């Protein structure tokens, strides 16, 4: 059993880290296409195709459905997804125990029939939210180092807490407030390192950085970091919607991710022609509304290595989705959290390998050069890891008062395992 856990964990770690780096490598690789570059002199341009990246992500997510179909056939099962009452500990990992006879009868019937077509149709809502936030994230990845992109995803804890209080009526406890405060500090440190890290400023001047330093920086980096933060806001709202599907409508994580991928493909098809007809623009901002898929296919046909990157990314992100959800379902939040932390370290390590081992340097390199700003990013990463683990009570602050209510009694926090593990 131990080797199985280790194997699944290693696959999730490798798949997640490789997926981020492979997408960054795609955006950095140049190939000949049909459209002129922004400089207007050649068609040999970087493969800056965030919308095509979204398409790859949706194909990878749809692999969860393929996995469910293969599992159903292999196990000769009567159901596509695991029914609520057959999940670990009879469903308590995903939902409260039934409290009434009618609720129990409904769940038993759902275990036989599975989710209704109406429920599966409603998954178009989180699918649309995921489509938008993925696109914004990939726009950010175009101009932000892969490690900063990966670490910035930790800010979803902050936004999720805000939505939990405002929309779900949950109460934030003292230890969570302290964790969120640490997370905010880490986000500020990582954002500053990502935006001004390429300048000649010294990290020892980090506390003296003024607004004009940001304005003097590469605006692509400022926009990229802003896109990532906006994407995390949307993703946090998406978690609230997914919480309803998982806990109230009893969808399994596998089926929900697969349906989001399938709906994402359906929603994406009309966008292909629309993105082609929009004006090309003369700045990088045009990537938000314009992308020529004929140019994409031409670039792919002219670059076998680029095709390899695309296929590898799709397989890696699909493997990551399946293995990460398997860990969520069958193991503890600690294991999943360690995977997410290890994923960031993996992206960092791969960046150094690309830069120093494969000698892929220059302004468009997906690799990362070690500098004193790397140490600043590492401090931000440590704070982010501590904040994430203490927020989930996998680590505890050395103060019992943070875990007590106003009457001095221990606090209890009701959060679903899936939502908690997505942080």
Secondary structure as GFF3:
##gff-version 3
##sequence-region A 1 423
A	DSSP	alpha_helix	2	28	.	.	.	ID=ss1
A	DSSP	beta_strand	30	32	.	.	.	ID=ss2
A	DSSP	beta_strand	44	46	.	.	.	ID=ss3
A	DSSP	alpha_helix	50	75	.	.	.	ID=ss4
A	DSSP	three_ten_helix	84	86	.	.	.	ID=ss5
A	DSSP	three_ten_helix	88	91	.	.	.	ID=ss6
A	DSSP	alpha_helix	101	113	.	.	.	ID=ss7
A	DSSP	alpha_helix	117	122	.	.	.	ID=ss8
A	DSSP	alpha_helix	124	143	.	.	.	ID=ss9
A	DSSP	alpha_helix	146	152	.	.	.	ID=ss10
A	DSSP	three_ten_helix	153	155	.	.	.	ID=ss11
A	DSSP	alpha_helix	156	166	.	.	.	ID=ss12
A	DSSP	alpha_helix	174	196	.	.	.	ID=ss13
A	DSSP	three_ten_helix	203	208	.	.	.	ID=ss14
A	DSSP	alpha_helix	211	216	.	.	.	ID=ss15
A	DSSP	alpha_helix	219	247	.	.	.	ID=ss16
A	DSSP	alpha_helix	253	277	.	.	.	ID=ss17
A	DSSP	three_ten_helix	284	288	.	.	.	ID=ss18
A	DSSP	alpha_helix	293	302	.	.	.	ID=ss19
A	DSSP	alpha_helix	304	330	.	.	.	ID=ss20
A	DSSP	alpha_helix	333	352	.	.	.	ID=ss21
A	DSSP	pi_helix	353	357	.	.	.	ID=ss22
A	DSSP	alpha_helix	372	391	.	.	.	ID=ss23
A	DSSP	three_ten_helix	400	403	.	.	.	ID=ss24
A	DSSP	alpha_helix	417	422	.	.	.	ID=ss25
###
